[in-house]
Amino acid sequence: MVAKKAQAGQFVILRIDEKGERIPLTIADYDREKGTITIIFMEVGKTTKQLGTLNVGDSIENFAGPLGIASEVKNYGTVICVGGGVGIAPLYPIVRELKKAGNYVISILGAKNKKLLLLEDEIEYFSDEFYITTDDGSKGHKGFVSDVLQKQIDNKEKINMVMAIGPVIMMKVVADLTKKYNIKTLVSLNPIMVDGTGMCGGCRVSVGEKTKFACVDGPEFDGHEVDFENLMLRNRRFLKEEEDACKLEEVK
């Protein structure tokens, strides 16, 4: 049912068991014929670590979606898609749909090292130009996605739109860079989320000095209007609780 309706840019919220927390994960791919959804996650907290222990044939309590507003896919012209870390996963269906819409797609993927790169072949297939950056130089350009983005801005006659998904600080750097050149920039935000339907207010973000809820108003917003400092502050609210939850799980 989710696969029938899923579109690029949307997400799901899952709960592993009756006592588990609900976490949002962006849809990395979908197959309407097979009726499957692909999600990619990194084991960083209690729930993602628990999710990583499941095997083929295991089941989870809830899988709700598709949620959020789908990406606005149309023929912009020349589009640069920037993905960082796990943010590369949700970037893939967006790259694919933008290419299908007739855009000239330039993809820039970044990670700490080559082992953390995702979906390289898949994204390159739908890209007219494809670049890799790693913090340690283990693959591609040694440095950050913003380095390659700057070169593209310098070399290209016209860039119509930039799409960035990844760590908050990466999206902030990209948005700050493109703002100087007045290039339309969209970012997919990842605030703490509970219900995913706009009821709890946990995912509220400040966009253009107005309060928005990432789950129903997003997750994509104008990167030049997002208050990234506030987003980073809010995302640190439950670090202590997450740490305690992980310790409790280890004791079990």
ABEGO torsion letter per residue (X at the ends): XAAAABBBGBBBBBBABAABBBBBBBBABBBAAAGBBBBBBBBABAAAAAAAABBBGBBBABBBOBBEBBBBBBBAEBBBBBBBEAAAAAAAAAAAAAAAAGBBBBBBBBBABAAABBGAAAAAAABABBBBBBAAGABEBBEBAAAAAAAAAAABABBABBBBBEBAAAAAAAAAAAAAAGBBBBBBBBBBBAAGAGAAGAABBBBGGBBBBAAAAOABBBAAABBAAAAAAAAAAAAAAAAAAAAAAAAX
